[in-house]
Amino acid sequence: MPIVQFTRFKTEKPEEMTRVVRQAKKIFEKHGAEFLRLSRFHTGPWAGELLVTTRYANWEVYGKVQEAVSKDAEFAQVYADGLKLAELTGRNIAVSIDL
């Protein structure tokens, strides 16, 4: 069952933040995430905010990626750079349901 993590960021510098997220994508996928995608809300209470979505094959992979990223010096710098540009406004995890 795939695990999907959603992280929202509020920023006045979306182009700069896109460059930072592009770096994060390489790191997360290197450590085993199936993908990292960036979207922008165009309607609703989060209009204008950015959404980073990462997907993992299962909880085991999710845990391994989170542990690897937490020890990755390059990611620590990327994350710090991102927090200079944006405010993290929310994070959620969803578990897929097989139909």
Secondary structure by P-SEA (a helix, b strand, c coil): cbbbbbbbbbbccaaaaaaaaaaaaaaaaaacccbbbbbbbcccccccbbbbbbbcccaaaaaaaaaaaaacaaaaaaaaaaaacccccbbbbbbbbcc
